[in-house]
Amino acid sequence: MAKSKTVYFCNQCGAESSKWAGKCNACGEWNTLREEVVVVKNSPAGWVKTHPSDRSVTQKINEIASNNTQRMIMPDTELNLVLGGGLVPGSLVLLGGEPGIGKSTLLLQVALKLNEQVMYVSGEESAEQVKLRAERIGIDNERCDVLTETRIEAILQILQEQKPAIVVVDSVQTLFSEMLEATPGSVSQIRECTGKLLRFAKENNVSVFLIGHITKDGSIAGPKILEHMVDTVLQFEGDRNYHFRILRTLKNRFGGTHEMGIYEMTGTGLAAVQNPSQIFLAERDEEISGIAIAAAMEGVRPILLETQSLVSTAVYGTPQRSSTGFDLRRLNMLLAVLEKRCGFRLGAQDVFINLAGGIRIEDPALDLAIATAIMSSYQGVVAPSKTVFAGEVGLSGEIRAVQRVEQRITEAEKLGFEEIVISKYNKVQIGSSKIKIHRFGRVDEMFSWLFG
């Protein structure tokens, strides 16, 4: 007979404890243990003798046959990119993002475009609400079934009967198991339900998409073990003031990480942006100071974007340092380099930085464009509008080489730019390129060439 007991789970790592403590012994985080009531099945005392045929067998790694799994090409170029070239059968993919950002819309329109049997499990919306979203998207597919259920045992029973090729679960925080008395969304429920879906996916070679909520600090809600259990973790993000949405790869067992897909939110769903560089380059009638174009990389994709800077005299005693889309600590480092190595007095100036389009990129190659935009605004001199910058700035004022500079140059030439500034330590292998390449070893040398 089953009996219940009270245990404490860490909502960061999922570790279990028999009593409450201020600090988790497993991950070291404070105030993360939460009380839950779980049901425990009685098991016979003593050791259970294992039959010889039930024992696991070891294999030598050089004798294991490699299986080149054929990926399923999704009807979405951006999703294929972040997945590493397509969906691997039997994989478990977790998609996280803020409420209303478009997670359900993205996976529903992918499910409607697929020429495979798809099961859309909705735990947050009724079948009528899912139908309304499908009508707004404007796609009808008789091979997409909708199931409104939150009990994991009932879901798995239907999945075993119908054997779909792809399963979409919206969302994993709404599922619960009858074996546990904890509420849906708790650490134990998320861990149990995800474990059962993982076993189903691997045993039946069925790909499963899980939609996950996020906390106020941007991380996926639930125990950290959830991200370890799944094969791929995708983050869907974007600024509500812009129509663009960004899909990033945080973890991928079948491909590279830090890939990025870009979508535009329209009245009929999410549309893939084929040329993201054009949307991040603003068009204006006149040239103004404080603008520089950067050639950045996100995964394997080169992106040209506009960096904007405003430098003004500080009205109050302490100058302001504000950055949108760019790391604030790196901005402070660049300002210190410009003051110490180049002799510019920025200590009493307010400095504001913005990456156009609401995008956030952490590529070190942005340093050179940010420094150029700052000095352009500080001196009131317009930087060349047909020039692109790609280089990392070091603490001694040197311009360091960046990776994949050939792809950056090709992207700049394709969009009609005439010059690009890179580090003299970059080894460029470009054939018949018409763009003019300028090489500099130090930031002050580049400023002398730009502003005289």
N, C-alpha and C positions, 0 to 999 in steps of 0.2 A: 504494500500500500504506500502511495506517495505521501510525503509530508512536506510542509513548507518551513523555510528558515529565512532569517534576515541576514543579508550580507551587504558589504559595501564595495561598490565598483568605482574605479577611477575613470572619470569621463575624458581623460586625456589618453591613457594607454590601455584602459580596459582591465587593469589588474584587479584581482579580487582579494578582499580582506575580511576577516571575521569580525573585526571591530573597527570603529571609527578612529582616525588619526588625522592630525592636521596636515601631515606631509605623506605623500604616496611613497612607499618604500621601493617601488619599481622604477618610476620615472623621476622622482624627486620634486614633483610639482606640489604646491601648497593649495589647500582648500579645494581639492578636486574629488574627494570621496563622497559618493551619494548612496544613501540607504535604499535598498530594494528588497522586496520579498520574492523569493523564487521557490519553485516546487522541485523537490529532490526525490528521485526514484530510489526505492530500496534495492540494494544489490546483495546477493548472497555473500556471506563472509568468507574470507579465505581466498587463496589463489585459485584461478580457473585454469585447469589443464588444457593446453592448446593442442589440437590435433595436428599431426605433422603436415597434412595437406593444407592447413590454414596458415602456415607460417610464411612470412615474406621471404623473398629470395633476393640476394644481392646480385648486382651485375657490374662487370668491369666497364669503365666508361668508354674504352676503345672498342668494346664489343656491342655497344648499344647502337641500334640502327637509327640513323637520322631520318626524320620524317619532315620533308619540305611541305608544310601545310599551305594549301592554296587559299589566299586571302579572298574575302568577299568584297568586291568593289562596290562601294556605297554610291548612291545617286547624288552625292554632294562632294564637290572637289575639295572644299575646305576641311570637311570631316575626314576625308581620305588622307589629307596631308597630316593632320594632327595624330591620326591613328597609325601613321607610319607606312601608308600605302594601301590601306584597306583594313577590313575587320577580320580578325582571326577567329575561325569557328571555335566555340567552346570558351571564349574569353569573357571576362566579367569587367565591364566598363562603368566607372562611377563618374557622373556629371554633376558638378556642384555649381552654385551660383546664387545670387541674391533673389529674393521674391520678385516676380514680375519681370525678370531680365530676359526671359524667353526660352527657358530650358525645355518646358513641355512643348512649346511650339516647334522648337528645333527637332526634337525627337519624333514628334507626331508627323511632321511633314516628311521626315526621312522614312518613317514607317509607311506612309501613304505612297511614297514614290517607289518603294522596293517591289521587285517582282518575286517576292518570297512570302511564305506564310508568316505573319507577324501577330503576336499577341500583345496588346497594349493593356497593361494592368493599371487601373486608376484607383488609387486609394484616397484621393483628395477631391475628385470631381465625379459627378454622375455621368452616365453614358450620354445623356442629352447635352451636357456641357462639352464633352469631348466632341460630339457631333457638330455643335455650333462652331467650335474652333476649326474642325475639318472643313466646314462650309466656308469659313472665312479664308482659309488657305486656298480653297478652290480645287481640291484634288479628291477624287473618289476612287477607292480601291476595295474591291470585294474580298481581297485576301488579307485584310487587316481586321482582326477581331478585337473587340473591347470587352474587358472583364473588370467589373467594379467589385473588388474584394480586397480585404485587408488581412484575412486569416491565412497564414503561410501554408498550413496543411491543405486547405481547400484549393489554394492557387497551384500548389505542386501537383495535386491530384488531376486538375484540369490540364495542366501542362503535360503530364505523363500520357494523358489520353489523346490530346490533339497533336503533340509533337511539332510545335512551330519551329521555324528556323531561327527567329530572333524574338526576344522577349524584352519589353520595355516596362519598367516598374516605376510608377510615379506616385509616391516617393518611398524610399526605403524606410524613412522615419515613421510612416503610417502602418507598417506591417507589425504583426504580433503573432506569437506562437502560443498555442493552448497549453504547452508544457510549462510555461512561465506565468506567474501571476503579476509580473511587473507591467507597468503601463507601456503602451506603444511609444517608441522614441527613446526609451531608456537604454542604458548601455547594454544590459543583458539581452533585451529584445533585438536590438540592432545587430549584435554579434551573432545571436542564434539564427535570425532570419537570413542574414547575409551568408552564414555558413551553409545553410540548407540550399540556398540558391547557387552557391559556389559548387556544391556537390552535384546538383542537378545539371549545371552547365558543363562540368567536366565529364560526367558519366554519359550524357546524351549528346555531347558535341553541339550544344546550343549556345549562341551568344546572347548575353543578358546585359541590358543597359539599366543602370540604377540612377535615378535622379535623387540627389541629396540636398538637404538644406544646409545653410551656412550660418555660423554664429556672427555676432556683431563685430568681431575682429577679423572676419573674412575667411576663417578656416571652416572646414566641413564639420557640421554638427555631429556629435556622437564620439565614440572612442577613436583614438588614433589608430587602433588596430584595424578599423574599417578600411583605411587606405592601404594597409599592408596586405589585407586579404584579397583585394581586387587586383586585376592585371593592369588596368589603365585608369588613371585619374585625370579628368579633364575639368578645367575651370572656365566657366562662362561669365564674362564680366563686361562692363561698359558703363559709361556715364549716361544717366537718364536725360541729360540735356542734349545729348547727341543721338543720332539714329544708328550709330555704328556699334556693333558688338564684337568682342574678341574672344575666341576660343583658344585656350592655351593647354598644352600638355605638361602636367606636373610629374607624371610617372607613366612609364610605358615599358612593359616587359618584352614587347615585340618590336620596338623601334626606339628612335631617339626622343629625347625630352626637349622642352623649351621650344617646341614648334608652335606656330600661331596661325589660326584661321580668322578671317575677318568677314563679318556679315553686316548687311544693312537692313534695319527693321523697316518693313513696308506695311501697307495696309493688308497685304495678302500673305504675310509671313516674313521669313528671313531669306534674303537674297545674298548669295555669295558674291563677294567683291573680288573680281579677277585681277585688277591692277590697283593695289592699295596705295601705291606711291602717289597717284594722282589725287586721291581724296585727302591726303595729308599735306598737299602743297596748295596754299591759298593763292587765289588770283586777285590782284589788285591793280588799280589804274596807275598808281605812282609808287616809286620806290621810297622806303622809309628806313631809318636807322634801327638797329636792334634786331635785325632779322638775318639768320644764316641757315643754310640748307645742310642737313646732315645725312650721310649715307650710313644707315644702321642695318644690322642683321638680326632677324628673329628666327632662330633655327637655321634652315637652309634658304630662307626667303630674304632677299635684300629689299629694304624699304627706305625711300627717301622722304624725309619729313622736315617740316619747318620748325626751327627753334626760335622762340621769341624772348626778348629780354628788355627790361625797362630799368634803367639806373637813374635814380634821382637823389637829390640831397635829403638827408634824413631830417625830418621836422622835429622829431623827439630826440632824446638823448641817445637811445639805443637804436642803431640802424636795423631795419627789418630785412630778413632773408626768407623769401617765400618761393616755393617751387611746386609746379603742377606737372606731374608726369616724369619728373627727374628727381633722383635721389638728393635730398637736402644736405646730407652729410658730404656727398661728393661736390655739391655746389660750394659749400664752405671751404673745402680743400682747394678747389679751383680759384676761388677768390684770394686765398692765402698765397697761392703760387703766383698769381698776377701781381700781387702787391710786393712780394718778397723778391721774385726773380725778374719781374719786368718793370718794377718801379711805379706802378699805377696806384694812386691813393684811393682805395675803395673802402677804407675803414669807416668813413663817415657818410657812406652812401647806402640808400635803400636799393636792394637788388631783387627783382622779381623775374622768375623764369617760367616759361610755359611751352609745352610741346603741343602744337596745333592738332586739333582733331580729337582731343580727349584720350590719347593713347599714352601708355606707360611702358617705357623700354629701359632696360638696364645695360645696354651695350656700352662698353667703355669708349667706343669710337665716337660717341656723342660729345666727348670732352672738347674736342677742337671746335666744333660748331658752337657749343655753349660759350666757350671763351671768346670766340669771334663775335657772337651776338652781344655779349656783355660789353666788350670794348667798342663795338659799333654804337651802342646806345650811350656809353659813357662819353665818347668823343663827339657824338653827333654826326658821324660819318657813315654813309651808306656802304654796306659790304656789297661786293659784286653779286648781282642777282643770278648770274649764269655760272656761279662757282659752287661746288659741293665740297664739304669737308669731312674727312674720315681719319681720325687719329686719337690715340689715348695720350693724355697729358700726365707726365710724372711729376713727382715732388720737386725735382731739380729743374723743372721747366722744359725737359726734353719731350719731344713728340715720339711716342713709342709706336711700333708697328702693330697693326691689327690683322686679324685673320680674314681670309676670303676677300681680299681687296679686289681681285679681278672681277668678282660678281658685283661688287659695289660700283666699280668703274663701268661695267656693262650696263647696269641699271641707270646710271646717271646719263650715259650717252644715249640710251634708248629714249629718255624723256627730254632730250634736247639740250642738256647742259653742255657748256663748252670747256669748262676747266674743273679740275678736282685737285684738292690739296691733301697729300698723304705724307706719311713719315718717309724720310730718306732711307730708313732701314727696311722698308717693305721691298721685297723682290717681286716685281710685277712681270707677268708673262702674258701680255696682250698682243695679239697679232696686228691686224690693220685697224687700229682704233683711231678715230678722228679727234677724240677729246684730248685736251692738253693737260698733262700731268705735271704738277708742281710738287717738289720734294723739299721738305725742311726738317732739320734736326732739332730746332728749338722754337719755342713759342715766340720769343722776342724777334727772331729772324722772320717769322711769318707775318707778325704785326708790322714790321718795317716794310715788307713787300706790299701789304694790304693798304696801310694807312699813311705810309711815307714817313 
